[in-house]
Amino acid sequence: MHAEARRNQLREDYDLSLVEWARQQQSQRDRRLLESLEEDEVGLHLSQARGGSQREDELVLLIGVKPAVATNFALRQAIRETWASKDALPDGVKVVFLGCRPIARVDEDVADENDWERRRLRDAIMLEKMVNGDLLTDELDCDDTYLDLANKVKEFFHLAAMRFGHAQYVMIADDDVYVRTDMLVSHFKRLGPQTRYYSGQMLSVQHARKEAPTRDTSSRYVLSETQYPLSELPPFAIGAYFFLSMDCVNFISRNRRRLRDLGGMDDITVALWMLTIQVHAQHFPQLRFLRSEPCAENLLAFGDLSSLAIREVHMNILDTRDFCHGFERKLWLKSSRHIPEGGLYRVLPLFTESLEFGFSIGIVNTSTLQITTTVSTPAHAGIKVPYFPLLENFAAYARRVCAEARLSFPVAVGNASCYEIASQLGVGLHKFYQRIQVDRKIEL
């Protein structure tokens, strides 16, 4: 099938950028989305991460997906809507996206003149966190850059040990991977709880050769002799997908302040960490990545995929077709546009600001009192939320205001609960009532 025709089979918005998606949500103001934002607390509650609620002893596999927060939103959405969706994710598995502190590219000569773009990006990230409840950013002590990748993995292992220590295994995966979670969890259930377990795709085993460090300074994967003086790399599981038992994760967590890393080489770094406790990598078959090998049947994970490919593989599985049905390398291979451009990058500021409430009154149909709340921030124009006291109780109205504020001003709302916003709204309304009674504008 022609490439354009295959893309047309998907929703028009399947490949939106993060900022485009946020703008779409704020424009459409979908009723179901607003209702979900009326919950007292939204966002990432680690005990209720993607995968649903289950008893602690049932968590077999915790999957940490490594995204590029600012640039790879389409891949995250593809994962959320396919193998990590509520319908597809089996019991015993949780999925979390590991974002770290988000960064954004800025022009060196106008680095301070594009605050609005960075504000929009920060707002979009916060909205994504609120809506999906599966994205870590500032909760991890790391920057969302390639050079801090090993530190990102280490910080996630610490969080996993502290919050999900009951999990039997932890998987690290790239955000361009399709994962057969049903088959993986079945595999680990058959294997049962293990200790000293470290596995993944090992190219040294697959190709029966030892790996040497790259010394080419133009390569993204360069390792200088200062960083790594040895002429051979340790046997390691590649970073696209690898597995550790929880005791290994606990070791990294306990020693995270002492363990050194190799920057972007998270896979080699983990192998070196494991060697300190004499845990050696095991080759895990049925794992592949497209830049190296073509698609094959019975894969448990397949990497280097575009968002289109992730969706097509999922449709193949749902329709009981072969895993590789419709495979076309050009369409399935992840585009290089997902690789960050060169230039100056900075951690996104939080752009902290507060919600402001304004009130006005009116009479509808000669008898019905209407109070309109205008919610705004110092940097953003307001939205109006009408309130009819005779037709709606204050608690229900406060939840609506909370949802509208979260959708329009996610950074200003931050982690505030709807209860906290209702309290702030109630104080403002009470002062407004007092003022209009003194002015005798209306009898309440």
NUKOLRO-347700 format. One record per residue (C-alpha): chain; x, y, z. Coordinates in steps of 0.5 Angstrom, whole numbers, always signed. Layout:
chain=A, x=X, y=Y, z=Z
...
END
This chain:
chain=A, x=+0, y=+0, z=+0
chain=A, x=+3, y=+7, z=-2
chain=A, x=+6, y=+11, z=+4
chain=A, x=+1, y=+16, z=+4
chain=A, x=-5, y=+12, z=+4
chain=A, x=-3, y=+8, z=+10
chain=A, x=-2, y=+14, z=+14
chain=A, x=-9, y=+16, z=+12
chain=A, x=-11, y=+10, z=+15
chain=A, x=-9, y=+13, z=+22
chain=A, x=-12, y=+19, z=+26
chain=A, x=-10, y=+26, z=+23
chain=A, x=-7, y=+28, z=+29
chain=A, x=-3, y=+21, z=+30
chain=A, x=+4, y=+25, z=+29
chain=A, x=+3, y=+32, z=+33
chain=A, x=+8, y=+35, z=+37
chain=A, x=+7, y=+36, z=+44
chain=A, x=+6, y=+43, z=+43
chain=A, x=+1, y=+42, z=+38
chain=A, x=-3, y=+37, z=+42
chain=A, x=-3, y=+41, z=+48
chain=A, x=-6, y=+47, z=+43
chain=A, x=-11, y=+42, z=+40
chain=A, x=-13, y=+40, z=+47
chain=A, x=-14, y=+47, z=+50
chain=A, x=-18, y=+49, z=+43
chain=A, x=-23, y=+43, z=+43
chain=A, x=-24, y=+43, z=+51
chain=A, x=-27, y=+35, z=+50
chain=A, x=-32, y=+34, z=+56
chain=A, x=-29, y=+27, z=+58
chain=A, x=-22, y=+30, z=+58
chain=A, x=-25, y=+36, z=+63
chain=A, x=-29, y=+31, z=+67
chain=A, x=-22, y=+27, z=+68
chain=A, x=-19, y=+33, z=+70
chain=A, x=-24, y=+34, z=+76
chain=A, x=-21, y=+29, z=+80
chain=A, x=-18, y=+32, z=+86
chain=A, x=-11, y=+30, z=+84
chain=A, x=-9, y=+28, z=+77
chain=A, x=-2, y=+27, z=+74
chain=A, x=+3, y=+21, z=+76
chain=A, x=+1, y=+18, z=+82
chain=A, x=+7, y=+12, z=+83
chain=A, x=+3, y=+7, z=+86
chain=A, x=-2, y=+8, z=+80
chain=A, x=+2, y=+9, z=+74
chain=A, x=+0, y=+6, z=+68
chain=A, x=-2, y=-1, z=+69
chain=A, x=-8, y=+0, z=+74
chain=A, x=-8, y=-2, z=+81
chain=A, x=-6, y=-9, z=+83
chain=A, x=-3, y=-12, z=+89
chain=A, x=+4, y=-11, z=+91
chain=A, x=+6, y=-18, z=+90
chain=A, x=+3, y=-18, z=+83
chain=A, x=+8, y=-13, z=+80
chain=A, x=+12, y=-18, z=+76
chain=A, x=+15, y=-13, z=+71
chain=A, x=+16, y=-5, z=+71
chain=A, x=+18, y=-2, z=+65
chain=A, x=+22, y=+5, z=+65
chain=A, x=+21, y=+8, z=+58
chain=A, x=+27, y=+13, z=+56
chain=A, x=+24, y=+19, z=+52
chain=A, x=+26, y=+25, z=+49
chain=A, x=+21, y=+29, z=+53
chain=A, x=+21, y=+36, z=+48
chain=A, x=+21, y=+32, z=+42
chain=A, x=+19, y=+25, z=+42
chain=A, x=+11, y=+26, z=+44
chain=A, x=+9, y=+22, z=+38
chain=A, x=+13, y=+16, z=+40
chain=A, x=+10, y=+17, z=+47
chain=A, x=+3, y=+17, z=+44
chain=A, x=+4, y=+11, z=+40
chain=A, x=+6, y=+7, z=+46
chain=A, x=+0, y=+10, z=+50
chain=A, x=-5, y=+8, z=+45
chain=A, x=-2, y=+1, z=+43
chain=A, x=+2, y=-4, z=+47
chain=A, x=+2, y=+0, z=+54
chain=A, x=-6, y=+2, z=+53
chain=A, x=-11, y=+0, z=+58
chain=A, x=-13, y=-5, z=+54
chain=A, x=-7, y=-8, z=+52
chain=A, x=-3, y=-8, z=+58
chain=A, x=-3, y=-15, z=+62
chain=A, x=-4, y=-15, z=+70
chain=A, x=+3, y=-15, z=+73
chain=A, x=+6, y=-10, z=+69
chain=A, x=+7, y=-2, z=+70
chain=A, x=+10, y=+3, z=+65
chain=A, x=+13, y=+10, z=+67
chain=A, x=+16, y=+15, z=+62
chain=A, x=+23, y=+17, z=+64
chain=A, x=+24, y=+24, z=+63
chain=A, x=+28, y=+28, z=+67
chain=A, x=+28, y=+36, z=+67
chain=A, x=+26, y=+38, z=+60
chain=A, x=+31, y=+42, z=+56
chain=A, x=+29, y=+46, z=+50
chain=A, x=+34, y=+48, z=+44
chain=A, x=+35, y=+56, z=+44
chain=A, x=+38, y=+61, z=+39
chain=A, x=+45, y=+63, z=+42
chain=A, x=+44, y=+70, z=+40
chain=A, x=+37, y=+71, z=+42
chain=A, x=+37, y=+66, z=+48
chain=A, x=+33, y=+70, z=+52
chain=A, x=+28, y=+73, z=+47
chain=A, x=+24, y=+66, z=+46
chain=A, x=+21, y=+66, z=+53
chain=A, x=+14, y=+65, z=+50
chain=A, x=+16, y=+59, z=+46
chain=A, x=+19, y=+56, z=+52
chain=A, x=+13, y=+57, z=+57
chain=A, x=+8, y=+54, z=+52
chain=A, x=+13, y=+48, z=+52
chain=A, x=+13, y=+48, z=+59
chain=A, x=+5, y=+48, z=+60
chain=A, x=+5, y=+43, z=+54
chain=A, x=+9, y=+38, z=+59
chain=A, x=+5, y=+39, z=+65
chain=A, x=-1, y=+38, z=+61
chain=A, x=+1, y=+32, z=+59
chain=A, x=+3, y=+30, z=+66
chain=A, x=-4, y=+31, z=+68
chain=A, x=-7, y=+28, z=+63
chain=A, x=-3, y=+21, z=+62
chain=A, x=-1, y=+20, z=+69
chain=A, x=+5, y=+17, z=+67
chain=A, x=+11, y=+22, z=+66
chain=A, x=+17, y=+23, z=+70
chain=A, x=+21, y=+30, z=+69
chain=A, x=+23, y=+34, z=+75
chain=A, x=+22, y=+28, z=+80
chain=A, x=+28, y=+25, z=+77
chain=A, x=+35, y=+29, z=+79
chain=A, x=+38, y=+29, z=+72
chain=A, x=+37, y=+33, z=+65
chain=A, x=+33, y=+30, z=+59
chain=A, x=+40, y=+30, z=+55
chain=A, x=+44, y=+24, z=+52
chain=A, x=+50, y=+26, z=+56
chain=A, x=+46, y=+25, z=+62
chain=A, x=+43, y=+18, z=+60
chain=A, x=+46, y=+14, z=+65
chain=A, x=+45, y=+18, z=+70
chain=A, x=+37, y=+18, z=+68
chain=A, x=+37, y=+11, z=+68
chain=A, x=+41, y=+11, z=+75
chain=A, x=+36, y=+16, z=+78
chain=A, x=+30, y=+11, z=+75
chain=A, x=+33, y=+5, z=+79
chain=A, x=+33, y=+9, z=+85
chain=A, x=+26, y=+11, z=+85
chain=A, x=+24, y=+4, z=+83
chain=A, x=+27, y=+1, z=+89
chain=A, x=+24, y=+6, z=+93
chain=A, x=+17, y=+6, z=+90
chain=A, x=+16, y=-1, z=+87
chain=A, x=+21, y=-5, z=+91
chain=A, x=+16, y=-11, z=+90
chain=A, x=+17, y=-11, z=+83
chain=A, x=+21, y=-18, z=+81
chain=A, x=+24, y=-15, z=+75
chain=A, x=+25, y=-8, z=+72
chain=A, x=+26, y=-7, z=+64
chain=A, x=+29, y=-1, z=+61
chain=A, x=+27, y=+1, z=+54
chain=A, x=+28, y=+6, z=+49
chain=A, x=+21, y=+10, z=+46
chain=A, x=+22, y=+7, z=+39
chain=A, x=+21, y=+0, z=+41
chain=A, x=+14, y=-4, z=+41
chain=A, x=+14, y=-9, z=+47
chain=A, x=+10, y=-15, z=+47
chain=A, x=+8, y=-14, z=+54
chain=A, x=+4, y=-20, z=+54
chain=A, x=+9, y=-25, z=+52
chain=A, x=+15, y=-22, z=+57
chain=A, x=+10, y=-22, z=+63
chain=A, x=+9, y=-30, z=+61
chain=A, x=+16, y=-31, z=+61
chain=A, x=+18, y=-28, z=+67
chain=A, x=+12, y=-31, z=+71
chain=A, x=+15, y=-38, z=+68
chain=A, x=+22, y=-36, z=+70
chain=A, x=+20, y=-34, z=+77
chain=A, x=+23, y=-29, z=+82
chain=A, x=+31, y=-29, z=+81
chain=A, x=+37, y=-25, z=+84
chain=A, x=+43, y=-23, z=+80
chain=A, x=+39, y=-23, z=+74
chain=A, x=+42, y=-18, z=+68
chain=A, x=+40, y=-20, z=+61
chain=A, x=+38, y=-17, z=+54
chain=A, x=+41, y=-17, z=+47
chain=A, x=+48, y=-18, z=+47
chain=A, x=+51, y=-16, z=+40
chain=A, x=+58, y=-19, z=+43
chain=A, x=+54, y=-26, z=+43
chain=A, x=+50, y=-25, z=+37
chain=A, x=+56, y=-24, z=+33
chain=A, x=+61, y=-28, z=+37
chain=A, x=+66, y=-22, z=+37
chain=A, x=+69, y=-18, z=+43
chain=A, x=+67, y=-10, z=+42
chain=A, x=+72, y=-5, z=+42
chain=A, x=+70, y=+2, z=+45
chain=A, x=+69, y=+8, z=+39
chain=A, x=+75, y=+13, z=+39
chain=A, x=+72, y=+17, z=+34
chain=A, x=+71, y=+24, z=+36
chain=A, x=+66, y=+25, z=+31
chain=A, x=+61, y=+19, z=+33
chain=A, x=+56, y=+20, z=+38
chain=A, x=+58, y=+14, z=+42
chain=A, x=+65, y=+16, z=+43
chain=A, x=+69, y=+14, z=+49
chain=A, x=+76, y=+17, z=+50
chain=A, x=+81, y=+14, z=+54
chain=A, x=+80, y=+18, z=+60
chain=A, x=+73, y=+16, z=+60
chain=A, x=+75, y=+8, z=+59
chain=A, x=+82, y=+6, z=+58
chain=A, x=+81, y=-1, z=+56
chain=A, x=+81, y=-4, z=+49
chain=A, x=+75, y=-8, z=+50
chain=A, x=+68, y=-7, z=+53
chain=A, x=+65, y=-11, z=+58
chain=A, x=+60, y=-16, z=+55
chain=A, x=+53, y=-12, z=+56
chain=A, x=+46, y=-12, z=+54
chain=A, x=+45, y=-6, z=+49
chain=A, x=+41, y=+0, z=+52
chain=A, x=+35, y=-1, z=+47
chain=A, x=+32, y=-6, z=+52
chain=A, x=+35, y=-10, z=+58
chain=A, x=+32, y=-13, z=+64
chain=A, x=+35, y=-13, z=+72
chain=A, x=+32, y=-17, z=+78
chain=A, x=+30, y=-12, z=+83
chain=A, x=+36, y=-14, z=+88
chain=A, x=+41, y=-11, z=+82
chain=A, x=+36, y=-5, z=+82
chain=A, x=+37, y=-4, z=+89
chain=A, x=+45, y=-5, z=+89
chain=A, x=+45, y=+1, z=+84
chain=A, x=+40, y=+5, z=+88
chain=A, x=+44, y=+4, z=+95
chain=A, x=+50, y=+6, z=+91
chain=A, x=+48, y=+11, z=+86
chain=A, x=+52, y=+17, z=+90
chain=A, x=+59, y=+13, z=+89
chain=A, x=+57, y=+9, z=+82
chain=A, x=+61, y=+13, z=+76
chain=A, x=+58, y=+13, z=+69
chain=A, x=+60, y=+14, z=+62
chain=A, x=+55, y=+20, z=+60
chain=A, x=+50, y=+17, z=+54
chain=A, x=+53, y=+10, z=+55
chain=A, x=+48, y=+8, z=+59
chain=A, x=+48, y=+0, z=+57
chain=A, x=+56, y=+0, z=+58
chain=A, x=+55, y=+3, z=+65
chain=A, x=+50, y=-2, z=+67
chain=A, x=+55, y=-7, z=+65
chain=A, x=+60, y=-4, z=+69
chain=A, x=+56, y=-3, z=+75
chain=A, x=+54, y=-10, z=+75
chain=A, x=+61, y=-13, z=+74
chain=A, x=+63, y=-10, z=+81
chain=A, x=+58, y=-15, z=+84
chain=A, x=+60, y=-20, z=+79
chain=A, x=+53, y=-20, z=+75
chain=A, x=+54, y=-22, z=+68
chain=A, x=+50, y=-20, z=+62
chain=A, x=+46, y=-26, z=+59
chain=A, x=+44, y=-26, z=+52
chain=A, x=+36, y=-25, z=+51
chain=A, x=+34, y=-28, z=+44
chain=A, x=+28, y=-25, z=+41
chain=A, x=+30, y=-18, z=+41
chain=A, x=+32, y=-14, z=+35
chain=A, x=+33, y=-7, z=+33
chain=A, x=+31, y=-5, z=+25
chain=A, x=+37, y=-1, z=+24
chain=A, x=+41, y=-7, z=+25
chain=A, x=+36, y=-13, z=+23
chain=A, x=+30, y=-13, z=+19
chain=A, x=+23, y=-15, z=+22
chain=A, x=+22, y=-22, z=+24
chain=A, x=+16, y=-26, z=+27
chain=A, x=+16, y=-28, z=+35
chain=A, x=+20, y=-22, z=+37
chain=A, x=+19, y=-20, z=+44
chain=A, x=+21, y=-13, z=+43
chain=A, x=+23, y=-9, z=+36
chain=A, x=+26, y=-2, z=+36
chain=A, x=+28, y=+4, z=+32
chain=A, x=+21, y=+4, z=+30
chain=A, x=+17, y=+10, z=+28
chain=A, x=+10, y=+12, z=+31
chain=A, x=+7, y=+9, z=+25
chain=A, x=+10, y=+3, z=+25
chain=A, x=+9, y=+2, z=+33
chain=A, x=+1, y=+3, z=+31
chain=A, x=+2, y=-2, z=+25
chain=A, x=+5, y=-7, z=+29
chain=A, x=+0, y=-7, z=+34
chain=A, x=-6, y=-7, z=+29
chain=A, x=-3, y=-13, z=+26
chain=A, x=-3, y=-17, z=+33
chain=A, x=-10, y=-15, z=+34
chain=A, x=-12, y=-17, z=+28
chain=A, x=-8, y=-24, z=+29
chain=A, x=-4, y=-22, z=+23
chain=A, x=+4, y=-24, z=+23
chain=A, x=+8, y=-19, z=+27
chain=A, x=+11, y=-16, z=+21
chain=A, x=+5, y=-16, z=+16
chain=A, x=+6, y=-10, z=+12
chain=A, x=+13, y=-9, z=+13
chain=A, x=+17, y=-3, z=+9
chain=A, x=+23, y=-1, z=+12
chain=A, x=+23, y=+6, z=+10
chain=A, x=+16, y=+7, z=+13
chain=A, x=+18, y=+3, z=+19
chain=A, x=+25, y=+6, z=+21
chain=A, x=+25, y=+12, z=+26
chain=A, x=+26, y=+18, z=+22
chain=A, x=+33, y=+22, z=+24
chain=A, x=+28, y=+28, z=+26
chain=A, x=+27, y=+25, z=+33
chain=A, x=+35, y=+26, z=+34
chain=A, x=+36, y=+33, z=+37
chain=A, x=+39, y=+38, z=+33
chain=A, x=+46, y=+41, z=+35
chain=A, x=+46, y=+48, z=+38
chain=A, x=+45, y=+51, z=+45
chain=A, x=+40, y=+47, z=+50
chain=A, x=+38, y=+50, z=+56
chain=A, x=+34, y=+46, z=+62
chain=A, x=+27, y=+49, z=+61
chain=A, x=+25, y=+54, z=+67
chain=A, x=+19, y=+53, z=+71
chain=A, x=+16, y=+59, z=+70
chain=A, x=+12, y=+59, z=+76
chain=A, x=+6, y=+64, z=+77
chain=A, x=+0, y=+64, z=+81
chain=A, x=-8, y=+63, z=+79
chain=A, x=-12, y=+69, z=+79
chain=A, x=-19, y=+70, z=+80
chain=A, x=-24, y=+75, z=+78
chain=A, x=-32, y=+75, z=+79
chain=A, x=-37, y=+79, z=+76
chain=A, x=-45, y=+78, z=+77
chain=A, x=-51, y=+78, z=+72
chain=A, x=-58, y=+76, z=+72
chain=A, x=-61, y=+71, z=+67
chain=A, x=-68, y=+71, z=+64
chain=A, x=-70, y=+76, z=+69
chain=A, x=-69, y=+72, z=+75
chain=A, x=-63, y=+67, z=+75
chain=A, x=-57, y=+70, z=+78
chain=A, x=-50, y=+68, z=+74
chain=A, x=-44, y=+69, z=+77
chain=A, x=-38, y=+69, z=+72
chain=A, x=-31, y=+67, z=+75
chain=A, x=-25, y=+69, z=+70
chain=A, x=-19, y=+65, z=+72
chain=A, x=-12, y=+68, z=+69
chain=A, x=-5, y=+68, z=+71
chain=A, x=+0, y=+74, z=+70
chain=A, x=+2, y=+72, z=+64
chain=A, x=-4, y=+69, z=+61
chain=A, x=-11, y=+72, z=+59
chain=A, x=-17, y=+69, z=+63
chain=A, x=-22, y=+64, z=+61
chain=A, x=-29, y=+65, z=+64
chain=A, x=-33, y=+60, z=+68
chain=A, x=-40, y=+61, z=+69
chain=A, x=-44, y=+59, z=+76
chain=A, x=-51, y=+59, z=+77
chain=A, x=-52, y=+58, z=+85
chain=A, x=-59, y=+56, z=+84
chain=A, x=-58, y=+50, z=+79
chain=A, x=-51, y=+48, z=+81
chain=A, x=-48, y=+47, z=+88
chain=A, x=-41, y=+50, z=+90
chain=A, x=-37, y=+43, z=+90
chain=A, x=-39, y=+41, z=+83
chain=A, x=-38, y=+48, z=+81
chain=A, x=-31, y=+48, z=+84
chain=A, x=-29, y=+42, z=+80
chain=A, x=-31, y=+45, z=+74
chain=A, x=-26, y=+51, z=+75
chain=A, x=-21, y=+46, z=+77
chain=A, x=-21, y=+43, z=+71
chain=A, x=-21, y=+49, z=+66
chain=A, x=-15, y=+52, z=+70
chain=A, x=-11, y=+45, z=+69
chain=A, x=-13, y=+45, z=+62
chain=A, x=-11, y=+52, z=+61
chain=A, x=-6, y=+54, z=+66
chain=A, x=-2, y=+47, z=+67
chain=A, x=+4, y=+50, z=+70
chain=A, x=+0, y=+55, z=+74
chain=A, x=-4, y=+50, z=+77
chain=A, x=+2, y=+45, z=+78
chain=A, x=+1, y=+40, z=+83
chain=A, x=-5, y=+43, z=+87
chain=A, x=-11, y=+39, z=+88
chain=A, x=-18, y=+41, z=+86
chain=A, x=-19, y=+41, z=+94
chain=A, x=-14, y=+47, z=+94
chain=A, x=-16, y=+50, z=+88
chain=A, x=-23, y=+50, z=+91
chain=A, x=-21, y=+53, z=+98
chain=A, x=-18, y=+59, z=+94
chain=A, x=-24, y=+60, z=+90
chain=A, x=-28, y=+60, z=+96
chain=A, x=-24, y=+65, z=+99
chain=A, x=-25, y=+69, z=+93
chain=A, x=-32, y=+69, z=+92
chain=A, x=-33, y=+70, z=+100
chain=A, x=-29, y=+77, z=+99
chain=A, x=-33, y=+78, z=+93
chain=A, x=-40, y=+77, z=+96
chain=A, x=-38, y=+81, z=+102
chain=A, x=-36, y=+87, z=+97
chain=A, x=-42, y=+87, z=+93
chain=A, x=-47, y=+87, z=+99
chain=A, x=-43, y=+93, z=+102
chain=A, x=-44, y=+96, z=+95
chain=A, x=-52, y=+94, z=+95
chain=A, x=-51, y=+92, z=+88
chain=A, x=-55, y=+85, z=+90
chain=A, x=-59, y=+82, z=+95
chain=A, x=-56, y=+75, z=+97
END
